[in-house]
Amino acid sequence: MNSLEDRLTRIEAMLAALMEVRQVREWYTVDEVARIVGRSEFTVREWCRRGRIQAAKKGSGRGAHAAWAIAHAELLRLQREGLRPASRDELSRIEASGS
C-alpha cells in the first residue's frame, strides 16, 4: 500500500510543478525564467544585464537592491524567437577580447 501512496505523492508533485509552469503571470523572476527555459539563473541575469532579453529592475522587498523582472510577453518572445541580437558595444568588447 505504501508504494501506491508514494506514487500518488510523486504524481501530485509533478502536477503541482506543471501547474506552476502553466500559470500565466504578468512578471517572472530570473529564477522562474531560468527554470522555464532550462538555463541557469546567472545566464538569465546576464541576458537581462546585456539587453539580450528585455527586463526591468523592480523592487523585490528583500533589501536595497532591485531584482530583474521579465514580462510574460518577453518570455513568450524569447521562447518563440530566441535572444535579441547583441549590442554593438557587446560585439566590440567580444572582438577586443579575441573571443
C-alpha positions in Angstrom: 0.0 0.0 0.0 2.9 2.3 0.7 4.1 2.2 -2.9 0.7 3.3 -4.1 0.8 6.3 -1.7 4.4 7.1 -2.8 3.3 7.0 -6.5 0.4 9.3 -5.8 2.6 11.7 -3.9 5.0 11.8 -6.8 2.2 12.4 -9.3 0.8 15.2 -7.2 4.3 16.8 -7.0 4.6 16.6 -10.8 1.2 18.1 -11.4 2.0 21.0 -9.0 5.2 21.7 -10.9 3.4 21.6 -14.2 0.7 24.0 -13.0 3.4 26.4 -11.8 4.9 26.5 -15.3 1.5 26.8 -16.9 0.3 29.6 -14.7 0.4 32.9 -16.6 1.8 35.8 -14.7 2.4 39.4 -15.6 6.1 39.3 -14.4 8.6 36.5 -13.8 11.7 36.4 -11.7 15.1 35.4 -13.0 14.7 32.1 -11.2 11.4 31.4 -12.8 12.5 32.2 -16.3 15.7 30.1 -15.8 13.6 27.1 -14.8 11.2 27.6 -17.7 13.9 27.9 -20.4 16.3 25.4 -18.8 19.2 27.8 -18.2 21.0 28.9 -15.0 19.9 32.0 -13.1 23.3 33.5 -13.8 22.8 33.1 -17.5 19.3 34.8 -17.4 20.7 37.6 -15.3 23.4 38.2 -17.8 20.9 38.2 -20.7 19.0 40.9 -18.7 22.1 42.9 -18.0 23.3 42.8 -21.6 19.9 43.5 -23.1 19.6 40.1 -24.8 16.1 39.9 -23.2 14.0 42.9 -22.3 13.7 43.2 -18.5 13.1 45.8 -15.8 14.6 46.3 -12.4 11.9 46.0 -9.8 12.0 46.3 -6.0 11.8 42.9 -4.6 11.1 43.9 -1.0 14.2 41.9 0.1 16.7 44.6 0.7 18.1 47.7 -1.0 18.8 46.1 -4.4 16.2 45.8 -7.1 15.8 42.4 -8.9 15.3 41.8 -12.6 11.7 41.1 -13.7 10.8 39.7 -17.1 7.3 40.3 -18.6 5.2 37.4 -19.8 5.2 38.8 -23.3 9.0 38.9 -23.3 9.2 35.3 -22.1 6.9 34.2 -24.9 9.1 36.2 -27.4 12.2 34.5 -26.0 10.7 31.1 -26.4 9.5 31.9 -29.9 12.3 33.9 -31.4 15.3 33.4 -29.1 17.7 36.1 -27.7 17.8 39.6 -29.0 20.9 40.5 -31.1 24.0 41.5 -29.2 24.5 45.3 -28.9 27.4 46.9 -30.9 29.2 47.6 -27.6 29.0 44.0 -26.6 30.2 42.9 -30.1 33.1 45.4 -29.8 34.0 44.0 -26.4 34.0 40.4 -27.7 36.2 41.3 -30.7 38.6 43.2 -28.4 39.0 40.3 -26.1 39.8 38.0 -29.0 36.9 35.5 -28.3 
